[in-house]
Amino acid sequence: MWVCVSHSFDVKRLTKQMIESATGETQADLSLDSLQVILQRKVMTSRRFLLVLDDVRREDDSEEWRMLCAPLRQGHQGSMILVTARSRRVADVMGTMEPIRLQSLSDDDCWKFLKSRAFGPEAVPSDLEAVGTSMAAKLKGSPSAVISLAGRLSQLSQLSRLNGRTSVGDWRRIMNTEMWESQQDGIMEPFLLSYQYLPGHLKQCFSFCSIFPKQYPFNQRELVGVWMAQGFIAPQEIHKWKMKECFMLQDKRHHGMPLQFAIFRFTKLINLRYLDVGVNLISKITKIGRLTSLQELQQFQVLKKDGHRIGELKDLSQLRKRLHIKNLENIESEGDACQAKLDNKEYMDELFLEWSPNGSNFAFDTKVLEDLRPHQNLKQLEIKHYGGDRSPSWLDRNLLPYISKLHIENCPNLKDIPCLPPVLTELRLVDLGLDTLPCLWDEGSSGVGSSSHGNGSIKSSSLSKLHVERFPRLTSLERWLLPLYLPVIKSIQIIDCEELLSVRPERFESFVHLEDLNISNCPKLTCKEKLGLPLSIKRFMFDACGDLDKSLPTCLESLTSLTVVKLCRCQHIIYLPQRILGELTSLESLYILDCPEILSLGV
């Protein structure tokens, strides 16, 4: 097993990476306890193990070190842990033997390493040999410096070949720079080569980060927003960036400064593009609509006073990412909502419209929501505490063709939702007055993604997550939960639907991608057929689900991917035999609560 530790000594992350290194399989986001159980099993079933913890930097984590090693203590004799570190203090905390101090590379080895990194198997041109040898001698035996320099030299050589000229001049300029002789606070200046040869606009992005304090944990959205605000990158470039983790800047010389500002003067900054002062302070800014260049506004609270009305959003056409509009009950007159002009905000991806829990108005809310029509590019929509009984006309598959996530919660008067686009991937509906779910597929369509059905064809949905909760009028899902319509569904949550009578449980086995199934507090469910579960299922929960629990325990047979089982208030389950439990080879958690008829477990 090999794990890179670096600055972050996170026991959960390291344990997860150990398992992945040992098994070659990606692990789910489980608790630390669950991960340690898996690792301990792996260690106990292996003959011996070698664990390499590379580049450990933290010097004061003796307690976390003991926690990390806990599941490894079951390893067989001959198992070893190898720690690489830059500090002797790390060895004193973690080591059980005298550390081995590695010497720097020799000048000859540096040159060999540099050649292999910069040219690979190709021969080094003779005119570069002498320059490269001298350059390698200045690296002082540092492998990291070799890697940094080799990347740049490789780029220069490739550019020279494309331009039909030699790169020896570029190499000499690098060798003769004064940066080789300087070293500040332990920073090898050759590392600055990567920065020195960046394109100008990317160099600005990096330099800007120096104003932040040491080890400041950047959020990727925050940092990109700041770069956009400074004009370093254009909005259309954002979709090309693929950043999976936030990152941290190790600044050796700057430690931040206290900031003081007057919140009421912000509206004078008419060219301001990025503002992040927290939602509480943003709500205090009067006439924020003057910031016409603003590109990100996390939240806007509608108030019944000048400078805070919904019309402040009118000219903020550059807004992007997510906009949360709160207290919509404070819109005072019909037609005021139109002044927000949400349909001119083409860069906005997510819109959250929220009334106060007790502030909705049946007829007035309907008009307000109709006037809050967003741009057709919208991808995610959330509506909460809406008091109307019908959906707005713009909630239509043709007017919002790119909508991928729809959340509607706490709208008990709402009795209809129109057909939604097949591209929808996540649907969350909580506390609505519907007696059926909205259609997600095109009957009578044909083409890619279509399946024949009777005399016509059906274009199936892209839905992967379904959450239905507190539907007092819903009685059946037989015509909705069909594998033909939902071929990629991964998660089904049906909760507190107390009038639900039927779901056709035998069909669940055909949801071949289903990983999560939760049916809770649906006490009137009656089933003629037994429940079937697909082999893909990982998490399974039954709680007060009527006759559906009669399928237990046979429906659990051979489910080797199942990790979590929760059985609550299941009146018909009598036993869980060892034969079935033994087949659940991935099981990590088994919860049984208030099942009064159960007599035996694992017998």
Number of C-alpha atoms within 10 A of each C-alpha: 15 17 20 16 21 13 13 12 18 13 18 19 15 18 20 23 21 21 21 17 15 16 12 10 10 11 12 9 11 13 10 15 12 15 22 23 13 17 22 19 14 19 21 16 12 12 12 13 19 14 17 17 19 15 16 21 18 17 16 12 15 14 9 13 15 12 14 19 14 13 21 21 13 16 20 15 10 9 16 14 15 11 18 19 19 12 13 12 14 20 19 14 15 17 14 8 8 8 14 8 10 8 8 13 16 15 19 13 15 25 22 14 18 26 23 15 18 21 17 12 9 9 10 14 12 9 11 15 15 11 16 21 17 14 23 25 16 16 23 17 19 17 16 13 21 23 15 17 23 19 16 18 22 18 13 19 19 14 14 15 11 9 10 9 11 17 21 19 12 13 18 15 9 18 17 10 10 9 15 16 10 11 11 9 7 8 11 18 16 23 16 14 17 13 15 12 13 13 9 11 12 14 15 17 19 13 10 14 17 17 12 17 17 16 14 15 13 16 13 14 12 15 16 19 23 22 23 19 21 16 14 17 18 11 17 8 9 12 7 7 8 7 9 7 9 12 14 14 15 15 15 14 11 12 13 12 9 4 5 6 7 7 13 14 10 18 17 12 14 14 13 17 22 21 18 13 10 10 13 10 11 20 15 15 18 19 18 25 22 21 22 21 19 23 24 22 22 18 17 23 19 21 18 13 9 11 17 20 24 27 19 22 25 19 21 23 20 17 25 21 18 19 19 16 20 19 20 25 23 18 19 15 9 12 14 15 24 19 16 24 21 22 18 18 22 16 18 25 21 20 21 17 19 20 21 14 14 10 15 21 14 15 11 16 23 18 16 24 22 18 22 20 21 24 19 20 18 24 19 21 20 17 20 18 24 31 24 22 20 18 17 19 13 18 20 16 18 12 17 20 18 18 25 20 19 20 16 20 20 19 22 19 17 19 16 17 18 17 16 23 24 23 18 23 18 19 18 16 21 19 20 23 19 20 17 17 19 14 16 22 22 18 16 13 16 14 9 8 13 20 17 14 12 7 6 12 16 20 23 23 24 21 24 18 19 18 16 21 22 22 24 17 16 19 18 19 16 13 12 17 19 16 16 18 23 22 19 19 23 20 20 19 16 19 20 21 25 22 19 24 21 19 21 22 19 14 18 18 18 17 24 17 18 24 20 19 21 18 21 22 23 24 21 18 21 19 19 11 13 18 21 19 25 20 20 18 24 20 19 20 17 22 25 24 29 23 20 28 23 20 17 19 15 15 17 23 17 18 21 17 18 23 19 18 18 15 20 18 21 25 19 17 19 17 15 18 14 13 12 18 19 14 16 19 14 15 18 16 12 12 10 14 11 13 17 13 13 15 11 12 11 11 11
